[in-house]
């Protein structure tokens, strides 16, 4: 599987937020793609993820001393105050337990310097990848409730302005049905053949030039302190 082969995520981050030479905390870094892209622009990154396998894969690909990986979830962010210029949640806020989402954002706010920003990227509602997750319970399955809770949490963060919704799409390339199943349904050998047949039929509709191409909608919000937002508007 190749995730976001055209780099839409980092393209939209740098289009809407200055990350050059910044110190960044990534909450839920995943296997590596966003971290790898951010590291080309930032000064220092601390990347958290609760999944040991994801961290191992990330460490194997990024050996730079400017990127430090740690195991940890987004519900507890134990760093000194004013340690970062940016805290980013790359498709991770909705994975934090619902009761801890707003607390996580409050903790993130406390870790930022005066002009700091919180970037939240969340899955959108549409896209063929999301359709496959909801229809066949592959990948993360149906996450509508969690996504709504994440949106509510970021909209109600006291003292912070959510900013406009920034919409874009990312693509996913799979070499074959097996590549899709190995990445998004690793226990597929236990799945009834009728379900696998349905998945196969769905994937055939999205084959192009010998590979399967799916896409997913994304939504990004950049949170700034309310007084900072007012100051940014002064010319």
C-alpha positions as CSV (number, residue, x, y, z in Angstrom):
1,X,0.0,0.0,0.0
2,X,1.2,3.5,-0.8
3,X,-0.5,6.2,1.3
4,X,-0.9,9.7,-0.1
5,X,1.4,9.2,-3.0
6,X,1.0,12.8,-4.2
7,X,1.7,14.3,-0.8
8,X,-1.6,16.1,-0.4
9,X,-1.5,16.2,3.4
10,X,1.9,18.0,3.7
11,X,1.0,20.2,0.7
12,X,-2.0,21.5,2.5
13,X,-0.2,21.9,5.8
14,X,2.5,24.1,4.4
15,X,0.0,26.0,2.3
16,X,-1.9,27.1,5.3
17,X,0.6,27.1,8.2
18,X,4.3,28.2,8.4
19,X,6.1,25.1,9.8
20,X,9.6,26.1,8.7
21,X,12.1,25.8,11.5
22,X,9.4,25.0,14.0
23,X,9.4,22.6,16.9
24,X,6.5,20.2,16.5
25,X,4.7,17.6,18.6
26,X,2.9,14.9,16.5
27,X,0.1,13.2,18.5
28,X,-0.5,9.8,16.8
29,X,2.3,9.7,14.2
30,X,1.3,6.3,12.8
31,X,3.7,4.4,10.6
32,X,5.7,7.4,9.3
33,X,4.4,9.3,6.2
34,X,3.3,12.6,7.9
35,X,6.3,12.6,10.2
36,X,8.7,12.0,7.3
37,X,7.2,14.8,5.3
38,X,7.1,17.3,8.2
39,X,10.7,16.5,9.1
40,X,11.8,18.1,5.8
41,X,10.6,21.5,6.9
42,X,10.7,21.6,10.7
43,X,13.5,22.1,13.1
44,X,12.6,19.4,15.7
45,X,9.8,16.8,16.0
46,X,8.6,14.8,18.9
47,X,6.3,12.0,17.6
48,X,4.0,10.0,19.8
49,X,2.0,6.9,19.1
50,X,0.6,4.1,21.3
51,X,1.2,1.4,18.7
52,X,4.7,-0.2,19.2
53,X,4.6,-1.7,15.7
54,X,3.9,1.6,14.1
55,X,6.7,3.2,16.1
56,X,9.1,0.5,15.1
57,X,8.2,1.0,11.4
58,X,8.7,4.8,11.8
59,X,12.0,4.5,13.6
60,X,13.3,2.1,10.8
61,X,12.6,4.8,8.2
62,X,13.6,7.9,10.0
63,X,17.0,7.9,11.7
64,X,17.4,11.7,12.0
65,X,18.3,13.1,15.4
66,X,15.8,15.9,14.7
67,X,12.9,13.4,15.2
68,X,12.3,11.7,18.5
69,X,9.8,8.9,18.8
70,X,8.0,8.0,22.0
71,X,5.2,5.6,22.9
72,X,2.2,7.4,24.2
73,X,-1.4,8.2,23.6
74,X,-3.1,11.5,23.1
75,X,-5.0,11.4,26.4
76,X,-1.8,12.3,28.4
77,X,0.7,14.8,27.0
78,X,3.5,15.0,29.5
79,X,5.8,17.7,28.3
80,X,6.9,21.1,29.8
81,X,4.7,24.1,29.1
82,X,5.6,26.2,26.0
83,X,7.7,23.4,24.5
84,X,6.3,23.5,21.0
85,X,5.4,25.9,18.2
86,X,2.9,23.5,16.7
87,X,0.9,20.4,17.9
88,X,-0.6,18.3,15.1
89,X,-3.1,15.6,15.3
90,X,-2.8,13.7,11.9
91,X,-6.0,11.6,11.7
92,X,-5.6,10.9,15.4
93,X,-7.9,13.0,17.4
94,X,-10.9,10.7,16.7
95,X,-8.8,7.7,18.0
96,X,-8.5,9.3,21.4
97,X,-11.2,8.1,23.9
98,X,-14.2,10.4,23.5
99,X,-14.1,11.5,27.1
100,X,-10.4,12.5,26.7
101,X,-10.6,14.4,23.4
102,X,-11.1,17.9,24.8
103,X,-8.7,17.3,27.6
104,X,-6.0,16.3,25.1
105,X,-6.6,19.5,23.2
106,X,-6.4,21.6,26.4
107,X,-3.1,19.9,27.2
108,X,-1.8,20.6,23.7
109,X,-2.7,24.2,24.1
110,X,-0.7,24.4,27.3
111,X,2.4,23.0,25.6
112,X,2.4,25.8,22.9
113,X,4.4,29.0,22.9
114,X,2.5,32.3,22.6
115,X,2.1,32.2,18.8
116,X,1.6,28.4,18.7
117,X,-1.0,26.6,16.6
118,X,-2.9,23.3,16.8
119,X,-3.4,21.5,13.5
120,X,-6.2,18.9,13.5
121,X,-6.6,16.7,10.4
122,X,-9.6,14.4,10.4
123,X,-11.2,11.9,8.0
124,X,-14.0,13.4,6.0
125,X,-17.3,11.7,5.2
126,X,-16.7,10.7,1.6
127,X,-14.3,8.7,-0.5
128,X,-14.0,5.2,-1.8
129,X,-11.6,4.1,1.0
130,X,-14.1,5.3,3.6
131,X,-16.9,3.5,1.7
132,X,-14.9,0.3,1.9
133,X,-14.3,0.8,5.6
134,X,-17.9,1.3,6.4
135,X,-19.3,-1.4,4.0
136,X,-16.8,-4.2,4.9
137,X,-15.4,-3.2,8.3
138,X,-11.9,-3.0,7.0
139,X,-9.3,-0.6,8.3
140,X,-10.8,1.5,11.0
141,X,-14.4,0.6,10.1
142,X,-17.3,3.0,10.6
143,X,-15.9,5.9,12.6
144,X,-18.8,8.5,12.1
145,X,-19.6,8.8,15.8
146,X,-15.9,9.3,16.7
147,X,-15.4,11.8,14.0
148,X,-18.4,13.8,15.2
149,X,-17.1,13.8,18.8
150,X,-13.7,15.0,17.6
151,X,-15.3,17.8,15.7
152,X,-17.3,18.8,18.7
153,X,-14.2,18.8,20.9
154,X,-12.2,21.1,18.7
155,X,-15.1,23.5,18.3
156,X,-15.5,23.9,22.1
157,X,-11.9,24.5,23.1
158,X,-12.1,27.6,25.2
159,X,-10.0,30.5,24.2
160,X,-9.2,29.1,20.8
161,X,-10.5,29.9,17.3
162,X,-11.1,26.9,15.1
163,X,-10.5,28.5,11.7
164,X,-12.1,27.6,8.4
165,X,-12.6,24.0,7.3
166,X,-9.9,23.1,4.8
167,X,-11.0,20.2,2.6
168,X,-8.8,18.0,0.4
169,X,-8.4,14.3,-0.7
170,X,-5.7,11.8,-0.3
171,X,-5.2,8.7,-2.4
172,X,-4.2,5.1,-1.6
173,X,-2.6,2.7,-4.1
174,X,-2.8,-1.1,-3.7
175,X,-0.9,-3.6,-5.9
176,X,-3.7,-6.2,-5.6
177,X,-6.6,-7.4,-3.5
178,X,-4.1,-9.2,-1.3
179,X,-2.2,-6.0,-0.7
180,X,-5.5,-4.3,0.3
181,X,-6.4,-7.2,2.7
182,X,-3.0,-7.5,4.2
183,X,-3.0,-3.8,5.1
184,X,-6.6,-3.2,6.0
185,X,-7.9,-6.6,7.0
186,X,-4.9,-8.6,8.3
187,X,-7.2,-11.3,9.7
188,X,-8.9,-11.9,6.3
189,X,-8.2,-15.6,6.4
190,X,-10.9,-15.9,9.1
191,X,-13.4,-13.9,7.0
192,X,-16.2,-15.8,5.1
193,X,-15.6,-16.3,1.4
194,X,-18.8,-14.4,0.6
195,X,-17.5,-11.3,2.3
196,X,-14.1,-11.6,0.5
197,X,-15.9,-12.0,-2.8
198,X,-17.8,-8.7,-2.1
199,X,-14.6,-6.9,-1.3
200,X,-13.0,-8.3,-4.5
201,X,-15.9,-7.1,-6.6
202,X,-15.7,-3.6,-5.0
203,X,-12.0,-3.3,-5.6
204,X,-12.3,-4.4,-9.3
205,X,-14.4,-1.3,-9.9
206,X,-11.5,0.9,-8.8
207,X,-8.7,-0.8,-10.7
208,X,-6.6,1.5,-12.9
209,X,-3.5,0.5,-14.9
210,X,-3.1,-2.7,-13.0
211,X,-3.5,-1.3,-9.5
212,X,-6.3,-0.4,-7.1
213,X,-6.7,3.3,-6.5
214,X,-9.0,4.5,-3.6
215,X,-9.3,8.0,-2.1
216,X,-10.5,9.5,1.1
217,X,-11.8,13.0,2.0
218,X,-9.9,14.9,4.6
219,X,-10.7,18.0,6.7
220,X,-8.1,20.2,8.3
221,X,-8.6,22.9,11.0
222,X,-5.9,25.2,12.3
223,X,-6.6,26.4,15.9
224,X,-5.1,29.7,17.1
225,X,-5.6,31.6,20.3
226,X,-8.5,34.1,20.0
227,X,-6.3,37.1,20.7
228,X,-3.8,35.8,18.2
229,X,-6.4,35.4,15.6
230,X,-7.4,39.1,16.1
231,X,-3.8,40.2,15.9
232,X,-3.3,38.2,12.7
233,X,-6.1,40.1,11.1
234,X,-4.5,43.5,11.8
235,X,-2.6,44.8,8.7
